[in-house]
């Protein structure tokens, strides 16, 4: 929980200097499909497992086709350990904070508009807990994971410049999941996620100027 508050503080600090009329915020929810690719071996076999995801996001529109997005998300990653039997999930819980440079296609900004997008950027994740597998050893895990996130999605326009956001993402961790365990030295997080969010502008939208006034109508 402490990591969540720290991440939220960093997220708000990062957009504090941006103009209010260019910012939208909203909730996001979905699921993950993750594994620890190089955990297999030494008597272990693994496969992908599903997990929940939820959080909030902030979008800062720099230009019509380009923006920045920062997220604070709870993510459950890990893997399913199939052997030795019985199989069990190794659940690794993270507060995941990606900052994404986004390119939007299309020009229609009104209700009913469909704008495809692509995005990429760095991420930092703070491990908050583990559960499931009997091989869990809390002191064996690194608590911070630095990585990168990339993906594509759709924004669907609704009234008053509100948007339904649908994202498909791939995240790769660069940091070691385990520390000081030579046999697991190359184990890194890897996950896919499907996320759905809904964004609200922090101002009134002027379609002719393609901008927000900073005051709600």
C-alpha positions as a Markdown table, in Angstrom:
| # | Residue | x | y | z |
|---|---|---|---|---|
| 1 | Unk | 0.0 | 0.0 | 0.0 |
| 2 | Unk | 2.8 | 2.4 | 0.7 |
| 3 | Unk | 4.2 | 1.8 | -2.7 |
| 4 | Unk | 0.8 | 2.7 | -4.2 |
| 5 | Unk | 0.7 | 6.0 | -2.5 |
| 6 | Unk | 4.3 | 6.8 | -3.5 |
| 7 | Unk | 3.5 | 5.9 | -7.1 |
| 8 | Unk | 0.4 | 8.1 | -7.1 |
| 9 | Unk | 2.4 | 11.0 | -5.8 |
| 10 | Unk | 5.0 | 10.6 | -8.5 |
| 11 | Unk | 2.2 | 10.4 | -11.1 |
| 12 | Unk | 0.6 | 13.6 | -10.0 |
| 13 | Unk | 3.9 | 15.4 | -9.6 |
| 14 | Unk | 4.8 | 14.5 | -13.2 |
| 15 | Unk | 1.8 | 16.3 | -14.6 |
| 16 | Unk | 1.5 | 19.2 | -12.1 |
| 17 | Unk | 3.2 | 21.7 | -14.5 |
| 18 | Unk | 1.1 | 20.7 | -17.5 |
| 19 | Unk | -1.8 | 23.0 | -18.6 |
| 20 | Unk | -5.0 | 21.9 | -17.1 |
| 21 | Unk | -7.0 | 22.1 | -20.3 |
| 22 | Unk | -4.8 | 19.3 | -21.9 |
| 23 | Unk | -5.4 | 16.7 | -19.2 |
| 24 | Unk | -7.9 | 13.9 | -18.9 |
| 25 | Unk | -8.2 | 11.3 | -16.2 |
| 26 | Unk | -10.0 | 8.1 | -15.6 |
| 27 | Unk | -10.2 | 4.5 | -14.1 |
| 28 | Unk | -8.9 | 1.4 | -15.9 |
| 29 | Unk | -9.6 | -2.3 | -15.3 |
| 30 | Unk | -8.7 | -5.5 | -17.0 |
| 31 | Unk | -6.6 | -8.6 | -16.8 |
| 32 | Unk | -3.1 | -9.9 | -17.3 |
| 33 | Unk | -1.6 | -13.1 | -18.9 |
| 34 | Unk | 1.9 | -13.6 | -17.5 |
| 35 | Unk | 4.8 | -15.9 | -17.1 |
| 36 | Unk | 8.4 | -16.1 | -15.9 |
| 37 | Unk | 10.0 | -17.6 | -19.1 |
| 38 | Unk | 13.3 | -18.8 | -17.7 |
| 39 | Unk | 12.0 | -20.2 | -14.4 |
| 40 | Unk | 11.5 | -23.5 | -16.1 |
| 41 | Unk | 14.2 | -26.1 | -15.7 |
| 42 | Unk | 15.8 | -27.6 | -12.6 |
| 43 | Unk | 12.7 | -29.9 | -12.3 |
| 44 | Unk | 10.2 | -27.1 | -13.0 |
| 45 | Unk | 7.9 | -26.6 | -15.9 |
| 46 | Unk | 5.8 | -23.5 | -16.2 |
| 47 | Unk | 3.1 | -21.9 | -18.4 |
| 48 | Unk | 1.2 | -18.6 | -18.6 |
| 49 | Unk | -1.4 | -17.7 | -16.0 |
| 50 | Unk | -4.2 | -15.1 | -15.8 |
| 51 | Unk | -4.5 | -12.4 | -13.2 |
| 52 | Unk | -6.4 | -9.1 | -12.4 |
| 53 | Unk | -5.4 | -5.6 | -13.2 |
| 54 | Unk | -7.0 | -2.2 | -12.1 |
| 55 | Unk | -6.0 | 1.4 | -11.5 |
| 56 | Unk | -6.1 | 4.9 | -12.8 |
| 57 | Unk | -4.5 | 6.9 | -15.7 |
| 58 | Unk | -3.8 | 10.4 | -16.7 |
| 59 | Unk | -3.5 | 11.5 | -20.3 |
| 60 | Unk | -1.7 | 14.8 | -21.4 |
| 61 | Unk | -2.5 | 15.8 | -25.0 |
| 62 | Unk | 0.5 | 17.6 | -26.4 |
| 63 | Unk | -0.9 | 17.8 | -30.0 |
| 64 | Unk | -3.8 | 16.3 | -31.8 |
| 65 | Unk | -1.9 | 13.2 | -32.8 |
| 66 | Unk | 0.5 | 12.9 | -29.9 |
| 67 | Unk | 0.2 | 12.6 | -26.1 |
| 68 | Unk | 1.7 | 11.2 | -22.9 |
| 69 | Unk | -0.1 | 8.8 | -20.6 |
| 70 | Unk | 0.9 | 7.8 | -17.1 |
| 71 | Unk | -0.7 | 4.9 | -15.2 |
| 72 | Unk | -0.8 | 3.6 | -11.7 |
| 73 | Unk | -2.0 | 0.0 | -11.9 |
| 74 | Unk | -2.3 | -3.0 | -9.6 |
| 75 | Unk | -1.0 | -6.0 | -11.6 |
| 76 | Unk | -0.9 | -9.7 | -10.6 |
| 77 | Unk | 1.9 | -11.3 | -12.5 |
| 78 | Unk | 3.8 | -14.6 | -12.0 |
| 79 | Unk | 3.4 | -18.0 | -13.6 |
| 80 | Unk | 1.7 | -21.4 | -13.2 |
| 81 | Unk | 4.2 | -24.1 | -12.0 |
| 82 | Unk | 2.9 | -27.4 | -13.6 |
| 83 | Unk | 5.6 | -29.7 | -12.2 |
| 84 | Unk | 6.4 | -30.9 | -9.7 |
| 85 | Unk | 2.8 | -31.9 | -9.1 |
| 86 | Unk | 0.4 | -30.7 | -8.0 |
| 87 | Unk | 0.4 | -27.5 | -10.1 |
| 88 | Unk | 0.2 | -24.2 | -8.4 |
| 89 | Unk | 0.2 | -20.5 | -9.3 |
| 90 | Unk | 3.1 | -18.3 | -8.3 |
| 91 | Unk | 1.3 | -14.9 | -7.9 |
| 92 | Unk | 3.5 | -11.8 | -7.8 |
| 93 | Unk | 1.6 | -8.6 | -7.0 |
| 94 | Unk | 2.9 | -5.3 | -8.3 |
| 95 | Unk | 2.0 | -1.6 | -8.4 |
| 96 | Unk | 2.9 | -0.9 | -12.0 |
| 97 | Unk | 3.7 | 2.6 | -13.2 |
| 98 | Unk | 4.2 | 2.9 | -17.0 |
| 99 | Unk | 4.7 | 6.3 | -18.8 |
| 100 | Unk | 3.7 | 6.0 | -22.4 |
| 101 | Unk | 4.3 | 8.1 | -25.5 |
| 102 | Unk | 1.2 | 7.7 | -27.6 |
| 103 | Unk | 0.5 | 8.4 | -31.3 |
| 104 | Unk | -3.2 | 8.7 | -32.2 |
| 105 | Unk | -4.5 | 8.1 | -35.8 |
| 106 | Unk | -7.5 | 9.9 | -37.2 |
| 107 | Unk | -8.8 | 13.4 | -36.9 |
| 108 | Unk | -12.4 | 13.2 | -35.8 |
| 109 | Unk | -12.7 | 14.2 | -32.2 |
| 110 | Unk | -16.5 | 14.1 | -31.8 |
| 111 | Unk | -18.9 | 11.5 | -30.3 |
| 112 | Unk | -18.6 | 8.2 | -32.2 |
| 113 | Unk | -15.1 | 8.8 | -33.3 |
| 114 | Unk | -12.8 | 5.8 | -33.4 |
| 115 | Unk | -9.1 | 6.6 | -33.0 |
| 116 | Unk | -6.5 | 3.8 | -33.2 |
| 117 | Unk | -3.3 | 4.4 | -31.3 |
| 118 | Unk | 0.1 | 2.9 | -30.6 |
| 119 | Unk | 2.3 | 3.5 | -27.6 |
| 120 | Unk | 5.6 | 2.7 | -26.0 |
| 121 | Unk | 7.5 | 3.8 | -22.9 |
| 122 | Unk | 9.4 | 2.8 | -19.7 |
| 123 | Unk | 7.9 | 1.4 | -16.6 |
| 124 | Unk | 8.7 | 0.8 | -13.0 |
| 125 | Unk | 6.9 | -1.7 | -10.8 |
| 126 | Unk | 6.9 | -2.2 | -7.0 |
| 127 | Unk | 6.3 | -5.7 | -5.7 |
| 128 | Unk | 3.8 | -5.6 | -2.9 |
| 129 | Unk | 3.2 | -9.3 | -2.1 |
| 130 | Unk | 3.4 | -13.0 | -3.2 |
| 131 | Unk | 1.0 | -15.9 | -2.9 |
| 132 | Unk | 0.1 | -19.3 | -4.2 |
| 133 | Unk | 3.1 | -21.5 | -4.7 |
| 134 | Unk | 4.9 | -23.3 | -1.8 |
| 135 | Unk | 8.2 | -22.2 | -3.3 |
| 136 | Unk | 7.6 | -18.6 | -2.3 |
| 137 | Unk | 10.3 | -17.0 | -0.2 |
| 138 | Unk | 9.6 | -13.3 | 0.4 |
| 139 | Unk | 13.3 | -12.5 | 0.9 |
| 140 | Unk | 14.3 | -14.0 | -2.4 |
| 141 | Unk | 12.5 | -11.4 | -4.6 |
| 142 | Unk | 13.6 | -8.0 | -5.8 |
| 143 | Unk | 11.1 | -5.4 | -4.8 |
| 144 | Unk | 11.5 | -3.1 | -7.8 |
| 145 | Unk | 11.2 | -4.1 | -11.5 |
| 146 | Unk | 12.3 | -1.8 | -14.2 |
| 147 | Unk | 11.0 | -2.5 | -17.7 |
| 148 | Unk | 9.2 | -1.4 | -20.8 |
| 149 | Unk | 5.6 | -1.4 | -22.1 |
| 150 | Unk | 4.4 | -1.3 | -25.7 |
| 151 | Unk | 1.1 | -1.9 | -27.4 |
| 152 | Unk | -1.9 | -0.7 | -29.4 |
| 153 | Unk | -5.5 | 0.2 | -28.8 |
| 154 | Unk | -8.6 | 2.2 | -29.6 |
| 155 | Unk | -10.2 | 5.3 | -28.2 |
| 156 | Unk | -13.9 | 5.6 | -28.9 |
| 157 | Unk | -15.5 | 9.0 | -28.5 |
| 158 | Unk | -18.5 | 9.7 | -26.3 |
| 159 | Unk | -20.4 | 12.9 | -25.4 |
| 160 | Unk | -18.5 | 15.9 | -23.9 |
| 161 | Unk | -15.2 | 14.6 | -25.1 |
| 162 | Unk | -15.2 | 11.5 | -22.9 |
| 163 | Unk | -13.4 | 8.4 | -24.3 |
| 164 | Unk | -13.6 | 4.7 | -23.9 |
| 165 | Unk | -10.0 | 3.4 | -24.0 |
| 166 | Unk | -9.2 | -0.2 | -25.0 |
| 167 | Unk | -5.5 | -1.2 | -24.7 |
| 168 | Unk | -3.6 | -4.4 | -25.5 |
| 169 | Unk | -0.2 | -4.2 | -23.9 |
| 170 | Unk | 3.0 | -6.2 | -23.7 |
| 171 | Unk | 5.3 | -5.6 | -20.7 |
| 172 | Unk | 8.9 | -6.9 | -20.4 |
| 173 | Unk | 10.8 | -6.6 | -17.1 |
| 174 | Unk | 14.5 | -5.9 | -17.4 |
| 175 | Unk | 15.2 | -6.4 | -13.7 |
| 176 | Unk | 15.9 | -9.8 | -12.1 |
| 177 | Unk | 12.8 | -11.2 | -10.3 |
| 178 | Unk | 15.0 | -13.1 | -7.9 |
| 179 | Unk | 18.1 | -11.9 | -6.1 |
| 180 | Unk | 21.1 | -13.9 | -5.1 |
| 181 | Unk | 19.8 | -17.2 | -6.5 |
| 182 | Unk | 22.3 | -18.2 | -9.3 |
| 183 | Unk | 20.0 | -20.8 | -10.8 |
| 184 | Unk | 17.3 | -18.2 | -11.3 |
| 185 | Unk | 19.6 | -15.4 | -12.4 |
| 186 | Unk | 17.9 | -14.9 | -15.8 |
| 187 | Unk | 14.3 | -14.9 | -14.6 |
| 188 | Unk | 12.4 | -11.8 | -15.7 |
| 189 | Unk | 8.7 | -10.8 | -15.7 |
| 190 | Unk | 6.8 | -11.0 | -19.0 |
| 191 | Unk | 3.1 | -10.3 | -19.5 |
| 192 | Unk | 0.3 | -9.3 | -21.8 |
| 193 | Unk | -2.6 | -7.3 | -20.6 |
| 194 | Unk | -6.1 | -6.2 | -21.9 |
| 195 | Unk | -7.2 | -3.0 | -20.2 |
| 196 | Unk | -10.4 | -1.0 | -20.6 |
| 197 | Unk | -10.6 | 2.6 | -19.3 |
| 198 | Unk | -12.9 | 5.6 | -19.4 |
| 199 | Unk | -11.4 | 9.1 | -19.6 |
| 200 | Unk | -12.9 | 12.4 | -18.4 |
| 201 | Unk | -11.5 | 15.8 | -19.6 |
| 202 | Unk | -10.6 | 18.4 | -17.0 |
| 203 | Unk | -12.2 | 21.2 | -19.0 |
| 204 | Unk | -14.8 | 22.0 | -21.8 |
| 205 | Unk | -13.8 | 21.0 | -25.3 |
| 206 | Unk | -13.9 | 23.4 | -28.2 |
| 207 | Unk | -14.0 | 21.3 | -31.4 |
| 208 | Unk | -13.0 | 24.3 | -33.7 |
| 209 | Unk | -9.9 | 25.0 | -31.7 |
| 210 | Unk | -9.3 | 21.3 | -30.7 |
| 211 | Unk | -8.6 | 22.4 | -27.1 |
| 212 | Unk | -10.2 | 22.6 | -23.7 |
| 213 | Unk | -11.2 | 25.8 | -22.0 |
| 214 | Unk | -10.3 | 24.7 | -18.5 |
| 215 | Unk | -13.8 | 25.2 | -17.3 |
| 216 | Unk | -16.6 | 22.7 | -17.4 |
| 217 | Unk | -19.8 | 23.7 | -19.2 |
